[in-house]
Amino acid sequence: MSTVIQGYKKDDTTLMKGAPDRILAKCTKFQHFNGVSGMTKEAKQAIDNEIKDLSKLGLRVLAFAEIEGAGKLAGVNP
């Protein structure tokens, strides 16, 4: 299940929280220490591997994503 948060910024950006596999499947960019990069197959695989490693340690992993310019989609629950 995902949670959508609206109104945390003054524009129509929406914040989504949920299962990493569901969020990651929809991402086109990701943020890291050096800025923002386009999401490549290699980057998705590296993130997925990290999620699996953390899960093996018994840790629960959540993903967060910003949807900039969501417009009318900002009112739709995924």
TORDRENKE-470911 format. One record per atom (N, C-alpha, C): residue number from 0; x, y, z; residue in three letters; chain; atom name. Coordinates in Angstrom, 1 decimal, always signed. Example, Ala and Ser with C-alpha at 12.3 -4.5 7.8 and 13.67 -1.06 7.14 Angstrom:
<recs>
 seq      x      y      z type mol atom
   0  +13.2   -5.7   +7.8  Ala   A    N
   0  +12.3   -4.5   +7.8  Ala   A   CA
   0  +13.2   -3.3   +7.8  Ala   A    C
   1  +12.8   -2.2   +7.1  Ser   A    N
   1  +13.7   -1.1   +7.1  Ser   A   CA
   1  +12.9   +0.0   +7.9  Ser   A    C
</recs>
This chain:
<recs>
 seq      x      y      z type mol atom
   0   +0.8   -1.2   +0.0  Met   A    N
   0   +0.0   +0.0   +0.0  Met   A   CA
   0   +0.9   +1.2   +0.0  Met   A    C
   1   +0.5   +2.2   -0.8  Ser   A    N
   1   +1.3   +3.5   -0.9  Ser   A   CA
   1   +0.5   +4.5   -0.2  Ser   A    C
   2   +1.2   +5.5   +0.3  Thr   A    N
   2   +0.6   +6.7   +0.9  Thr   A   CA
   2   +1.0   +7.9   +0.1  Thr   A    C
   3   +0.0   +8.8   -0.3  Val   A    N
   3   +0.2  +10.0   -1.0  Val   A   CA
   3   +0.0  +11.1   -0.1  Val   A    C
   4   +1.0  +12.1   -0.1  Ile   A    N
   4   +0.9  +13.3   +0.7  Ile   A   CA
   4   +0.9  +14.5   -0.2  Ile   A    C
   5   -0.1  +15.3   +0.0  Gln   A    N
   5   -0.2  +16.5   -0.8  Gln   A   CA
   5   -0.1  +17.7   +0.0  Gln   A    C
   6   +0.3  +18.8   -0.6  Gly   A    N
   6   +0.4  +20.1   +0.1  Gly   A   CA
   6   +1.6  +20.3   +1.0  Gly   A    C
   7   +2.6  +19.4   +0.9  Tyr   A    N
   7   +3.8  +19.7   +1.7  Tyr   A   CA
   7   +4.7  +20.7   +1.1  Tyr   A    C
   8   +4.4  +21.0   -0.2  Lys   A    N
   8   +5.1  +22.2   -0.9  Lys   A   CA
   8   +3.9  +23.0   -1.4  Lys   A    C
   9   +4.2  +24.2   -1.8  Lys   A    N
   9   +3.2  +25.1   -2.2  Lys   A   CA
   9   +2.8  +24.9   -3.7  Lys   A    C
  10   +3.4  +24.0   -4.4  Asp   A    N
  10   +3.0  +23.8   -5.8  Asp   A   CA
  10   +2.3  +22.4   -5.9  Asp   A    C
  11   +2.2  +21.9   -7.0  Asp   A    N
  11   +1.4  +20.6   -7.1  Asp   A   CA
  11   +2.3  +19.4   -7.1  Asp   A    C
  12   +3.4  +19.5   -6.3  Thr   A    N
  12   +4.3  +18.3   -6.1  Thr   A   CA
  12   +3.6  +17.4   -5.1  Thr   A    C
  13   +3.7  +16.1   -5.3  Thr   A    N
  13   +3.1  +15.1   -4.4  Thr   A   CA
  13   +4.2  +14.2   -3.9  Thr   A    C
  14   +4.1  +13.8   -2.7  Leu   A    N
  14   +5.1  +12.9   -2.1  Leu   A   CA
  14   +4.4  +11.5   -1.9  Leu   A    C
  15   +5.1  +10.5   -2.3  Met   A    N
  15   +4.6   +9.1   -2.2  Met   A   CA
  15   +5.5   +8.3   -1.4  Met   A    C
  16   +4.9   +7.5   -0.5  Lys   A    N
  16   +5.7   +6.5   +0.3  Lys   A   CA
  16   +5.1   +5.1   +0.1  Lys   A    C
  17   +5.9   +4.1   +0.0  Gly   A    N
  17   +5.4   +2.8   -0.1  Gly   A   CA
  17   +6.5   +1.7   -0.3  Gly   A    C
  18   +6.0   +0.6   -0.8  Ala   A    N
  18   +6.9   -0.6   -1.0  Ala   A   CA
  18   +7.9   -0.2   -2.0  Ala   A    C
  19   +9.2   -0.5   -1.8  Pro   A    N
  19  +10.3   -0.1   -2.7  Pro   A   CA
  19  +10.1   -0.6   -4.1  Pro   A    C
  20   +9.6   -1.9   -4.3  Asp   A    N
  20   +9.5   -2.4   -5.6  Asp   A   CA
  20   +8.4   -1.7   -6.4  Asp   A    C
  21   +7.3   -1.2   -5.8  Arg   A    N
  21   +6.3   -0.5   -6.4  Arg   A   CA
  21   +6.7   +0.9   -6.8  Arg   A    C
  22   +7.4   +1.6   -5.9  Ile   A    N
  22   +7.9   +2.9   -6.1  Ile   A   CA
  22   +9.0   +2.9   -7.2  Ile   A    C
  23   +9.9   +2.1   -7.0  Leu   A    N
  23  +11.1   +2.0   -7.9  Leu   A   CA
  23  +10.7   +1.7   -9.3  Leu   A    C
  24   +9.6   +0.9   -9.5  Ala   A    N
  24   +9.2   +0.6  -10.9  Ala   A   CA
  24   +8.7   +1.8  -11.6  Ala   A    C
  25   +8.3   +2.9  -10.9  Lys   A    N
  25   +7.8   +4.1  -11.6  Lys   A   CA
  25   +8.8   +5.2  -11.7  Lys   A    C
  26   +9.9   +5.1  -11.1  Cys   A    N
  26  +10.9   +6.2  -11.0  Cys   A   CA
  26  +11.6   +6.4  -12.3  Cys   A    C
  27  +11.9   +7.6  -12.7  Thr   A    N
  27  +12.6   +8.0  -13.9  Thr   A   CA
  27  +13.9   +8.7  -13.5  Thr   A    C
  28  +14.0   +9.1  -12.2  Lys   A    N
  28  +15.2   +9.8  -11.7  Lys   A   CA
  28  +15.4   +9.4  -10.2  Lys   A    C
  29  +16.6   +9.6   -9.7  Phe   A    N
  29  +16.9   +9.3   -8.3  Phe   A   CA
  29  +17.8  +10.3   -7.8  Phe   A    C
  30  +17.7  +10.6   -6.5  Gln   A    N
  30  +18.6  +11.6   -5.8  Gln   A   CA
  30  +19.7  +10.8   -5.0  Gln   A    C
  31  +20.9  +11.3   -5.1  His   A    N
  31  +22.0  +10.7   -4.4  His   A   CA
  31  +22.8  +11.9   -3.8  His   A    C
  32  +23.9  +11.6   -3.2  Phe   A    N
  32  +24.7  +12.6   -2.5  Phe   A   CA
  32  +25.3  +13.7   -3.5  Phe   A    C
  33  +25.4  +13.3   -4.8  Asn   A    N
  33  +26.0  +14.3   -5.7  Asn   A   CA
  33  +24.9  +15.0   -6.6  Asn   A    C
  34  +23.6  +14.8   -6.3  Gly   A    N
  34  +22.6  +15.4   -7.0  Gly   A   CA
  34  +21.5  +14.4   -7.5  Gly   A    C
  35  +21.0  +14.7   -8.7  Val   A    N
  35  +19.9  +13.9   -9.3  Val   A   CA
  35  +20.4  +13.3  -10.6  Val   A    C
  36  +20.1  +12.0  -10.8  Ser   A    N
  36  +20.5  +11.3  -12.0  Ser   A   CA
  36  +19.3  +10.6  -12.6  Ser   A    C
  37  +19.4  +10.4  -13.9  Gly   A    N
  37  +18.4   +9.6  -14.6  Gly   A   CA
  37  +18.5   +8.1  -14.1  Gly   A    C
  38  +17.3   +7.5  -14.0  Met   A    N
  38  +17.2   +6.1  -13.5  Met   A   CA
  38  +17.5   +5.2  -14.7  Met   A    C
  39  +18.6   +4.5  -14.6  Thr   A    N
  39  +19.0   +3.5  -15.6  Thr   A   CA
  39  +18.7   +2.1  -15.1  Thr   A    C
  40  +18.8   +1.1  -15.9  Lys   A    N
  40  +18.6   -0.3  -15.5  Lys   A   CA
  40  +19.7   -0.7  -14.4  Lys   A    C
  41  +20.9   -0.2  -14.6  Glu   A    N
  41  +22.0   -0.5  -13.7  Glu   A   CA
  41  +21.7   +0.1  -12.3  Glu   A    C
  42  +21.2   +1.4  -12.3  Ala   A    N
  42  +20.9   +2.1  -11.1  Ala   A   CA
  42  +19.8   +1.3  -10.4  Ala   A    C
  43  +18.7   +1.0  -11.1  Lys   A    N
  43  +17.6   +0.2  -10.5  Lys   A   CA
  43  +18.1   -1.1   -9.9  Lys   A    C
  44  +18.9   -1.8  -10.6  Gln   A    N
  44  +19.5   -3.0  -10.1  Gln   A   CA
  44  +20.3   -2.8   -8.8  Gln   A    C
  45  +21.1   -1.8   -8.8  Ala   A    N
  45  +21.9   -1.5   -7.6  Ala   A   CA
  45  +21.1   -1.2   -6.4  Ala   A    C
  46  +20.0   -0.4   -6.6  Ile   A    N
  46  +19.1   +0.0   -5.6  Ile   A   CA
  46  +18.4   -1.3   -5.1  Ile   A    C
  47  +17.9   -2.1   -6.0  Asp   A    N
  47  +17.2   -3.3   -5.7  Asp   A   CA
  47  +18.1   -4.2   -4.9  Asp   A    C
  48  +19.4   -4.4   -5.3  Asn   A    N
  48  +20.3   -5.2   -4.5  Asn   A   CA
  48  +20.5   -4.7   -3.1  Asn   A    C
  49  +20.6   -3.4   -2.9  Glu   A    N
  49  +20.7   -2.8   -1.6  Glu   A   CA
  49  +19.5   -3.1   -0.7  Glu   A    C
  50  +18.3   -2.9   -1.3  Ile   A    N
  50  +17.1   -3.2   -0.6  Ile   A   CA
  50  +17.1   -4.7   -0.2  Ile   A    C
  51  +17.5   -5.6   -1.0  Lys   A    N
  51  +17.5   -7.0   -0.7  Lys   A   CA
  51  +18.5   -7.3   +0.4  Lys   A    C
  52  +19.7   -6.6   +0.4  Asp   A    N
  52  +20.7   -6.8   +1.5  Asp   A   CA
  52  +20.1   -6.3   +2.8  Asp   A    C
  53  +19.4   -5.2   +2.8  Leu   A    N
  53  +18.9   -4.7   +4.0  Leu   A   CA
  53  +17.7   -5.6   +4.6  Leu   A    C
  54  +16.9   -6.1   +3.7  Ser   A    N
  54  +15.8   -7.0   +4.0  Ser   A   CA
  54  +16.4   -8.3   +4.7  Ser   A    C
  55  +17.5   -8.8   +4.1  Lys   A    N
  55  +18.1  -10.0   +4.7  Lys   A   CA
  55  +18.6   -9.8   +6.1  Lys   A    C
  56  +18.8   -8.5   +6.5  Leu   A    N
  56  +19.2   -8.2   +7.9  Leu   A   CA
  56  +18.0   -8.0   +8.8  Leu   A    C
  57  +16.8   -8.2   +8.2  Gly   A    N
  57  +15.6   -8.1   +9.0  Gly   A   CA
  57  +15.1   -6.7   +9.1  Gly   A    C
  58  +15.6   -5.8   +8.2  Leu   A    N
  58  +15.2   -4.4   +8.3  Leu   A   CA
  58  +14.1   -4.2   +7.3  Leu   A    C
  59  +13.1   -3.4   +7.7  Arg   A    N
  59  +12.0   -3.0   +6.7  Arg   A   CA
  59  +12.5   -1.8   +5.9  Arg   A    C
  60  +12.2   -1.9   +4.7  Val   A    N
  60  +12.7   -0.8   +3.8  Val   A   CA
  60  +11.4   -0.1   +3.1  Val   A    C
  61  +11.4   +1.2   +3.2  Leu   A    N
  61  +10.3   +2.0   +2.6  Leu   A   CA
  61  +11.0   +2.9   +1.5  Leu   A    C
  62  +10.2   +3.2   +0.5  Ala   A    N
  62  +10.7   +4.1   -0.5  Ala   A   CA
  62   +9.9   +5.4   -0.5  Ala   A    C
  63  +10.5   +6.5   -0.9  Phe   A    N
  63   +9.8   +7.7   -1.0  Phe   A   CA
  63  +10.1   +8.3   -2.4  Phe   A    C
  64   +9.1   +8.9   -3.0  Ala   A    N
  64   +9.3   +9.5   -4.3  Ala   A   CA
  64   +8.5  +10.8   -4.4  Ala   A    C
  65   +9.1  +11.8   -5.1  Glu   A    N
  65   +8.4  +13.1   -5.3  Glu   A   CA
  65   +7.9  +13.0   -6.7  Glu   A    C
  66   +6.6  +13.5   -6.9  Ile   A    N
  66   +6.0  +13.6   -8.2  Ile   A   CA
  66   +5.8  +15.0   -8.5  Ile   A    C
  67   +6.8  +15.6   -9.2  Glu   A    N
  67   +6.7  +17.1   -9.5  Glu   A   CA
  67   +5.6  +17.3  -10.6  Glu   A    C
  68   +4.9  +18.4  -10.4  Gly   A    N
  68   +3.9  +18.7  -11.4  Gly   A   CA
  68   +2.8  +17.7  -11.6  Gly   A    C
  69   +2.4  +17.1  -10.5  Ala   A    N
  69   +1.4  +16.0  -10.5  Ala   A   CA
  69   +0.0  +16.6  -11.0  Ala   A    C
  70   -0.2  +17.9  -10.8  Gly   A    N
  70   -1.5  +18.4  -11.3  Gly   A   CA
  70   -2.7  +17.7  -10.8  Gly   A    C
  71   -3.6  +17.3  -11.7  Lys   A    N
  71   -4.8  +16.6  -11.4  Lys   A   CA
  71   -4.5  +15.2  -10.8  Lys   A    C
  72   -3.3  +14.7  -11.1  Leu   A    N
  72   -3.0  +13.4  -10.5  Leu   A   CA
  72   -2.7  +13.5   -9.0  Leu   A    C
  73   -2.5  +14.7   -8.5  Ala   A    N
  73   -2.2  +14.9   -7.1  Ala   A   CA
  73   -3.3  +14.4   -6.2  Ala   A    C
  74   -4.5  +14.4   -6.8  Gly   A    N
  74   -5.7  +13.9   -6.0  Gly   A   CA
  74   -6.0  +12.5   -6.1  Gly   A    C
  75   -5.2  +11.7   -6.9  Val   A    N
  75   -5.5  +10.3   -7.1  Val   A   CA
  75   -4.6   +9.4   -6.2  Val   A    C
  76   -5.2   +8.5   -5.5  Asn   A    N
  76   -4.5   +7.5   -4.7  Asn   A   CA
  76   -4.0   +6.4   -5.6  Asn   A    C
  77   -2.7   +6.0   -5.6  Pro   A    N
  77   -2.2   +4.9   -6.4  Pro   A   CA
  77   -2.8   +3.5   -6.0  Pro   A    C
</recs>
